[in-house]
């Protein structure tokens, strides 16, 4: 029997497209194991609102890179890349197929394009300084600082994504190098077989709305309330809790504002729907580039 040539299988696409269902079926067919490429699946006790794989799904197929950090802790791209590469190597060593699944475009692209990303640890003092700058001068002024220091990074980062803008500036100051230079690509370490799940925009919006309703019925609001209590026990309360990286996951800040009475639940849900649709559009633009580059097989129907 001829040994199978190792390859990295990638299942990418916008939120609510059904990537997980497709990947589970594929893994069972080819003897695969799933590596999460979702930047919010790394946080423990954030299960409902992140649509984390269920215990039953994890029993069906082994999953990697879930529940790595506490919700108040930071986690960098460099750390993710190192752990993901180690998981890929381990899966291949056991004669299995690594299947990268997710909607965090930066995670997927870093592995697809074999970015050489040093694990630069967060620096709380620098972050607080840049957050204070943004609070006093505005996010546009902060983004212009990034543009002046690293024009290439400014082309790649959404100016509204304050967390990523600050992270890029943080890395520049800590390393003395441009953020974009540290993300130079190298040839892929493995052959890539990519699937891009891309139903119609209307179908995605309807699926996303239904999923939001389902997560709320499962107790998403209670999950957020427990997180806020946990943060308060650690001395992180009010606006400080909302600035934690974990709370940038879709819907968590809005529901936190509903829990604390700043907005109604109805308003929170309306904002979540709007933000989710905006996120779907951004993901589609991002992933289509990689899908074209790697000759992805296009899957145009909803999965699962």
Helices and strands as residue ranges (DSSP letters): E 7-13, H 19-30, E 32-36, H 55-60, E 63-64, H 77-93, E 97-102, H 105-112, H 124-137, H 139-149, H 151-156, H 162-175, G 181-183, E 191-197, H 201-218, H 220-233, H 239-242, G 245-248, H 252-259, H 265-293, E 297-299
